Amino acid sequence: MQFVANREIDQIHATGDGVLALPAADAIPMIRLFNVPHSPGAVAVDFGVNDDDPAVRKRVEALYPNARKVIVDSDHRIQEANPEFVVRAIEDVVDAGRRHEALQR
């Protein structure tokens, strides 16, 4: 697991450059899940790649201006600790896409 995480972290800048090169995603339904651990069982995981620079945070926020934000009392692995939030987010995005498609007809 650690080896995979190290490879992922090593590619963080290339991944970011790839995201920045994509066309704007304003019309795409999007939900951003944020893990904010509060309960005793939720443990935060920090690989040292968090950037608290206000300018960077503002730039990241600007990437997804219409995204709905959902705060989850979870640890880093929301999909394992709280799969119901992930499933619900997927269902909501699919439903929003269907509504958007119906409006285009």
Beta strands, then each sheet from edge to edge (+ up, - down):
strand 1: 31-35
strand 2: 68-72
sheet 1: 1+ 2+
end
